[in-house]
Amino acid sequence: MRALGPSQRPYGRMMLAALQILILAVGAYALVVGLVFLGQRRLMYHPGGVAGAPADAGLPDAREVRVSTADGVELRSWYLAPRPGRPVLLYLHGNAGTIADRAFKARLFARQGIGVMLAEYRGYGGNSGSPTEAGLYADARANLVWLANQGHGPGDIIVYGESLGTGVAVQAAFEQAQAGTPVRALVLEAPFTAMADAAGVHYPWLPTGLLTRDRYDSSAKIGAVQCPVLILHGSADRVVPQEQGMRLFALAAEPKAAAWLPGAGHGDVYDFGAGEVILSFLVAPPGGNDGVPSAR
């Protein structure tokens, strides 16, 4: 075997150094990927503090109720009864904060006689348990069962999801459709197509499609939802791009409507007219297009 000449030795050392750097980089990337996979639920879920009492949040007519899930978790939700003949809105909130932070929306609906169930998740608002995809689905089911026990059938219930809650809301509406008991309507505020897609916006260097455990794949389910669907999304949303809401809208079956709100971000759509659009949608007959705002 011929030894390397003096002119070849620096090149060989450079190649060896480059290989070592590559191995270190790959190892560091694999370590980061592994840490993200193991800790993804801490990155995904951000429970707020204790929700407090409804009256403290400006809902003196609401009451705290105890809801028991099928897997034995006891939840505290807030219930505001509807006026006779009016529907009830099951509100499934977004990631940060608690149901108390959504009280202003409940007041808007209550002024129209619409009942509201502000559902609090496991691990949020002082509830026991830890949030997972399966767990939040179970929480929504338990709230629907509680409403049924109060005499509110699926045809009287509007399921409303906000951000993270849109994944839970689509699942709830999908399950009701599969059971042959569709809900009255589905409202989605700033929805994502799937959690892997939402995560990929913020971590484009990670294989989020492979890593994501809690998938919330709304794009695979929304086409089977059998009720009117309303999607609201701001053009300036930097958390979940509006394009994901548009993709969900394209996949949803009729009747459906959308409000693409110019200038609205992720958490301020009510400052851009979302409330008026939602109220217009909610007074529409549950099975048809009359009164449902057209996509814009």
N, C-alpha and C positions, 0 to 999 in steps of 0.2 A: 504494500500500500504506500502510495507516494505521500510524503508529508506536505503540508501546506507551505507555500513559499511566503516570504516576508510580506508581499503585497496582498496575499489572500487572507492572512491572519486577522487584520482589522475587520474585513468583511465578515469573517466567521464570527468574531466577537459581537459585531453589530446584529447579526442574525440571532445569535443566542440571547442577546439582551432584548431584542424585539419579541422573541418567543416567550421570554420570562414575563415581560410586560403584558403580553396577550393573556397568558395563563392567569396572572394576577387580576387582570380586568375581568376575565370570564368568571373567576372565582368570586370576586367582589359582587358582580352582577347576580350570580347565583345566590349569594348570601342575602342580598337585598330582596330578591324575588322570594326566597324562603321566608324571610322576616315578614314581608308584606302578606304572604299567604297565611302565615300563622296568626298575624295580628290584624287581619283585614276587618274583622267585626268591630274592633276598637276604632279603626279608621272610618268605618261605614256609619256607625250609629253614635249619635251625640245626645244622650238623654239630658233633659233639663232638670231643674230642681223640682221641689214639691209644688203641685199646682195650686194648693190652697183651697179656699171655698169659692163656689160660684158667685156669691154676693160680692166678694172682694174683687172679682174681675168684672163687676158691672152687670151680673146676671142674677138679680135678686129672685126672679121667678123660676130659676133652674134649681135642680137638686142633685146632689151627689148620689150616685147609685153604685151598688156593688154588683159586679158581673163576674161570674165564674166560668173559666174556660174548660174545655174538655180534658186538658192535661193538668188541671188542678191549680191554676194560677188565679188568684182573685184580683180583679182590676177595679179601679175607681174611675168611673166615667161621669159625665154631667148630662142630665136629661132635662130638656125644656119641652113640655107638652105642646102639641099643636092645637089650634082652634078646631072645633068640630068640622069635619069634612076636608081638612087640609093634610098634606103629606108630612112626613118626617124625613129630615136629612141626616144621614149618618156621616159624620165628618171624620175623616182619617187624615191626620195632620202630617206635616213634613218632619224633617229630621231634628232640627234644633228646637229647644223650648218645650213647652207643655201645652195642654189644651187651654190653659188660661190665656196664652198669647193669641188664641184664635177667638176669644170672646167677642171681639168687635164684629166678626163675621156672623156669629150666632145672633147678635142683636139685629143685624140687617135682615136676616131671614125671619126672626121672631116678629118683627114689625109687620110682616105680611101674613102672620098667622101660621107660618111654617114651623113645625117642631124641629128640634135639633138634638141629636145625640153626639156630644163631643166625646169621641172614644179615645181613651188613653191606653197606650200600649204597655206591655210588660217592660219593666226596667225604666219606664218614663214616668215623670210626674209623681214619684214616690211609690210607684207600684213595684211589687217584687218581681223576680225573674230577670232573665237576660234576653234582649231582643235578637231574634233570628228571623229569617224569611218564614219558616214554618210556624214559628211562634206568633208573628204578627198576623199571619193568615188565621190562626186559631183565635186570636183576639177579635178580629173582625167577625168571625162566625159567632163567637159568644155574644157580641153586642147585637147581632141580628137576632139571635135566639131571645135575648132579653127583650128586644123590641116586639118580637112576635108574641111573647108572653103578656105584653101590654096591649095586645090587640092590633098591632101594626104589621100587616102582612107584607110580603115583598112588593106587591103592586102599589103600596102606600109609601115605599121607602126610596128616597133618592140617595145614592151612594156618591159621596164627594171625596176625592183624593187630592191631596196637595203634595207635590214633589215626591218624596219617598212614599207618601201615602197613596200616590197614584198606582204604584205597583200592587199595593194591598187592595185598593178599590177595584182595579181591573180583575184581580183574582176573585174577589167577592161577587162581582157581577157575572163573571164567567161561570162560577160554581152555581149560581142561582139559575142561569140559563141552562146549564147542563141538567139541572134537576127539574126543568120544565116550569120553574116559578120565577120568571125574570123580575128584576126590580123595576121600579117606575122610570128611573133615569140614572145616567152615569155622568158625573161632572169631573173633569180632570184639569187641575191647575198646574201648569209647568211640568208636564209628564215626560218621562224618559222612555225610550223603547225597550231597554233592558239595562240592568245594573252594569253589566260589562261595558255597554256603550257609554253610559254616563261616566264610569270610571276611566274609560279610555280617553275621554276629553282631557282629563287632568293628569293622567299618567300614560301618555302616548308611548313611552319607552317600555311599558310593561305589557306582557301578554294577558291582558285582563280577561279575554275570552276563555283562557285556560285556568286562570287563577280564581275567578269569582265563584264563591260557594253559594251565596245568597243571590240568586239570579234575577228574580223579579222580571221575568221575560214577558212583558205586556204585549210585545209585538206578535207573539205566538198565540195570544188568547183573545185580543180585542175583536178580531173578526167574528168570533163566535158569540159575542155579547148581543143579547136580543132585547135591547131597549134603546131609546134615544140617547145619543152621546154628545156631550159638549166638551170641547177642548179649548182652553185659554192659555196663551203663551206669549210672553213679551219678546220683542225683537232684540232687546239688549240683555237678555238672560245670559250670564256668563257661567252659571253653574250647570244648567242643562240647556244646550243650544235649542233655539226655536225649531231648528230643522228636525229634531227628534219628535217634537209634538206634531209637526207636519207629516212625518212618516207614519205616526200612529193614526192620524186622521185619515190618511189614504187607506189604511188597512181596516178601519172601522166600517161596519155595515151601516146602511141607511136605516132610520133617519139619523142624521148627524149634523152638527153645526160646529163652527170654530170662530174664535175671535183672536186674530193675530194683532197684538197690541203694540203699536209703534212706540219705542222708547221705554217700554216697561222692562224691568229686570226680573230677578227670580222671586223676590218676595214682596213686590210692590204693585201687583197687577190691579189691586183695588183702587190705587191712586190714578189708574188709567181707564176707569170705566168698567172694570170687570163685574162689579156688583150689579150694575144695571143690566148687563148682558145676561148674567146668571138668573136674575129675577124674571126677566123676559122669557128665558128658556124654561124655568120651573113652572110657569103658569100654562105651558103648552099641554095639550092632551098627551098622556103617556104613550099612546100607540101610534101617533101620527105626526105629520109635519106642521099642522096648523099652529101658528104662533111660535114655532121654533125658528130662531134667527138663522138666516142663511150664512154660509161660510163667507168670511171676508178677511 
